[in-house]
């Protein structure tokens, strides 16, 4: 299933984005505004992760029904 592989690649890219944001948030002496901006960057990534995982599940389950 090429589509499932592509969706896992999308999942990996989003996880990499989250990792980068989390690492950036660990820097010393960040202002509260920067922490807030990082937090607001994390929330859409988490939403995107959930959506991708849902699409993978739907695709895989649909494939199970065809077998």
SULNOR-V647080 format. One record per backbone hydrogen bond with DSSP energy under -1.0 kcal/mol. NH is the residue of the N-H (numbers start at 1). CO is the residue of the C=O. E is the energy in kcal/mol with one decimal. If there is no record, write none. Layout:
NH,CO,E ; NH,CO,E
This chain:
5,1,-1.8 ; 6,2,-2.3 ; 7,3,-2.3 ; 8,4,-2.2 ; 9,5,-1.9 ; 10,6,-2.2 ; 11,7,-2.2 ; 12,8,-2.4 ; 13,9,-2.3 ; 14,10,-2.2 ; 15,11,-2.3 ; 16,12,-2.3 ; 17,13,-2.1 ; 18,14,-2.4 ; 19,15,-2.6 ; 20,16,-2.4 ; 21,17,-2.2 ; 22,18,-2.7 ; 23,19,-2.6 ; 24,20,-2.4 ; 25,21,-2.1 ; 26,23,-1.3 ; 27,24,-1.5 ; 35,31,-2.3 ; 36,32,-2.5 ; 37,33,-2.4 ; 38,34,-2.6 ; 39,35,-2.5 ; 40,36,-2.5 ; 41,37,-1.1 ; 42,38,-1.7 ; 43,39,-1.9 ; 46,42,-2.2 ; 47,43,-2.0 ; 48,44,-2.5 ; 49,45,-2.6 ; 50,46,-2.3 ; 51,47,-2.2 ; 52,48,-2.6 ; 53,49,-2.7 ; 54,50,-2.4 ; 55,51,-2.3 ; 56,52,-2.5 ; 57,53,-2.5 ; 58,54,-2.5 ; 59,55,-2.4 ; 60,56,-2.9 ; 61,57,-2.6 ; 62,58,-2.3 ; 63,59,-2.0 ; 64,60,-1.9 ; 65,61,-1.7 ; 66,62,-1.0
